[in-house]
Amino acid sequence: MCHCDHQKSDYTRRDFLTKTSLGLGALSLSSLLGPSPVFGGTPSINPNSGILGQPHFPAKAKRVIYLFQSGAPSHLDLFDYKPLLNKMNGQEIPDSVRKGQRLTGMTAGQASFPLAGSIFDFKQYGDSGAIMSNLMPHTAKIADELCFIKSMYTEAINHDPAITFFQTGSQLPGRPSIGSWVSYGLGTDNENLPSFVVLVTKNKTGQPLYARLWGNGFLPSEHQGVQFRAGKNPVLYLSNPPGVDPIARQQQLQDLEKLQKQSYDEFEDPEIQARMAQYEMAFRMQTSVPEVMDTESEPDYIYDLYGEDSRTPGTFAANCLLARRLAEKGVKFIQLYHQGWDQHNNLPNRLPRQCKETDQASAALITDLKQRGMLEDTLVIWGGEFGRTSYSQGQLDETFGRDHHPNCFTIFMAGAGVKKGFSYGATDDFGYNVAENPVHVHDFQATLMHLLGVDHERLTYKFQGRRFRLTDVHGHVVNDILS
Amino acid sequence: MDLGLFFGRFHPLVVHLPIGFLLLAALFEGASRLKQFNQLKAAVSWTLLLGAISAIVSVIFGLLIAGDRGYDDDVLSLHKWFGISVVVLSAGLWLIEIGILKVSSKIIGGIFIVLILFLSLTGHLGGTLTHGEGYLVEHAPGFIKKIAGASGKKLAPLDKVPGNPDSVVVFTDMIMPILETKCMPCHSETQAKGGLVLTTYETLMEGGDGNATISPGKPLSSELFRRITLPVSHQKFMPLKEQPLAFTEVSLIAWWIEEGAKADSRLSQSEIPDHLSELLMRDHKIDVTPKPYYEQATAPELNQEKNQLIESMTAFNIRKLSAKNNFLDVSVSQDVKKLTGQEVEQLLQLKDHITWLDLKDKLDDPSSLESISELSHLTRLNLAGNPIADDHVAALSDLKYLESLNLVATSITDVGLESLSQIASLKRLYVWQTDVSRDAANELMKNKGIEVVVGYQLAIENN
């Protein structure tokens, strides 16, 4: 055999399997740059419907909007009311509660761990009587739409592993994020937009966010989250360079396609197909993205609903409004990130500011989806990567703070498939440990996939000799919160 | 007062004496064969005598307690005969030791080994009788359990109920398994204690010798219910041999009798009280929350012809609800601005399959609602942003499975709402950006239990 043909013979079983699963990509290639034909076909061979073809079971949620609160909001000051903490304010946390729990480097050297009650007022809201603090007046108004999980817990104690764990199912970087799995498994409802879009609040500081949080890991790269930015260029390098007109661009891409096809025929590297799919998508996005990002057409009362901030591009409020527009266009997984919840100190002043930036818009998004009838098949999730300690970090004074706390925290969901006006799980009187119905991060992920119609155990990808899935070998669907 | 039982209940106490004595006798016998312990030979016959006498007493007490309730017949008879063998063997050995019977010392050793073996077996069977099967190795490491052949946790009758509540017949799939495990050991054609046979629905309703076993609608006057709910110490308490029924099982039987004790009622058609559905979920992971229509019913197979049809309908995005569910989820393709009447007509060819239909902003001609109303399996219909007025929506009242209807930004008013209230299955109605008044919406919510969403704008106006 001629040595120069080596790459052709080096066509392993694994390559074959990977490629046949990606054969769907080849189908869509035919439409590259052409007038977009609708892939009618039998539903089962619809190339837009992902590797699964159709969900494992009827989906309750067709799309997800995940409002990720990076830095870890204090459950003790927002949702998890603990009168005992106020009563024992300043006293040492009992050893029987802390049980030698691992601490971060920031408080490990601390000689005393004074309990810190919440300085905010808690009240019950709505017919469901959900307890919330006065920091979230708008969210409180829609309490009857929400499903709280008060017994979340994680294994990671620092931001990066914790957020990576939440988004990818592993504390170590390199796995695909939830949105990528969804895109890989279920495909897209709009071939002119990515299936997985990421919006990050502009000009926030705090724990860094990295593109790998919405990365595709080992999945084909067209499934990575695409970040839309505020301003003139929502997607970087999308618009034509100055002086290049659309016709020339189209011609260029057609020629490029031929070259790539040639290269694919020779090397049969699936990544070439992924690249072609992305070029194709980018071209279509040149018209679809400006259209969806242009919020000029939104009436004033919608801006009023989302709050004054929503007129400033790049704010959390503006991103919530965009999230709704993307959901209307059929984007399957819309992930927002809002940084700055990491109140190690000066919580009494900094936490209210954070809430002010997010409360109205989060509530508005749910209200807006509801009135449009979209909460019927859209799931909204609000939460961070862990909770915060019931004792003070450093001295307990008027600028006290709380450290990271993986043992328990609260998130809430609203919309498709989850009970409304419902609260699941509970923590102990100190808000330190889970007292009943613990929900692990993998359980949360399994439940999320279940709502999308996917059995988390059956959506896998073989990589480096073993099958991976979002929940690895863990995760149980939390049936009790399903409506 | 029952003297027999009084003494009988000392059986578990007394049995430890022969176990001790006979083991000791065997030890002495074995040791006496070594030179430095040969003086122990003298003690063997004495210990054997004590062992034999205590074994006789144990057997007598054992026979007295055997009449007590609740023992497994097979195990009991094995236990009894092994126990009696122990008496015979130990008495025989004693006769040999004192010289009445003459055998070689090798045979004596053999008999001792058989005696100890039988003793252990008798003891183990006795333990099984009092503590139940698998007690010994319950907390053993896995490999020991495997050797012992213990199956681990016993499945409760309700754990075998099929997962899908729609196919579950309450009597056959839920009540019968309980009766089978708990009652049939004594109430079947072969045993029929009290004249009661529980193997079929007919014989159950026929009842036994006494009061009506089941009186439909009235659990408290049903003898079966009375027996399983008496205090456990009561003479008439049932079941006699098996473990008492669990609270969930009792609650389920009570509910079934209350609902008329029917033979063929299905779980999905029945209104299950909250406490019972919570119990079933908690103990047996049986989810009885009502399923939407598209999960209850089955759409016909999508044959070649239908698949080709779907392929040709390029104006629509058409997907199966799931791999095993042939109902279809239909929306309009991004590139289609407005649907033509012809394209809407196409949908009728899939009318047995379409259950979700999203036509938001895509209808030009409101009269096409006539065609849409023929899609009789619709559960979700989105007509938002279409030129639809009150007189058009009347057609929709034919949709008898419709659960969710979106009429946001249409020209519907309170009048149209009136005709929509005829749809009995309707649960959610979206009428934001219409002329529907908040009062009419509230009325509909109150009277029909339909959630009518009028949206945020109106909320502001009202404040």
Interface residues (C-beta under 8 A of the other chain):
Chain A: S36 P37 V38 G40 G41 T42 P43 S44 N46 N48 S49 L52 G53 Q54 P55 H56 F57 P58 A59 D189 N190 E191 N192 Y301 L305 G330 T367 D368 K370 Q371 R372 G373 E376 G453 N479 D480 S483
Chain B: M281 K285 D287 T289 Y294 E295 L302 N307 I310 E311 S312 M313 T314 A315 F316 N317 I318 R319 K320 L321 S322 A323 K324 N325 F327 L328 S331 S333 Q334 D335 R380 N382 A384 S404 N406 V408 R428 Y430 W432 V453 V454 G455 Y456 Q457 I460
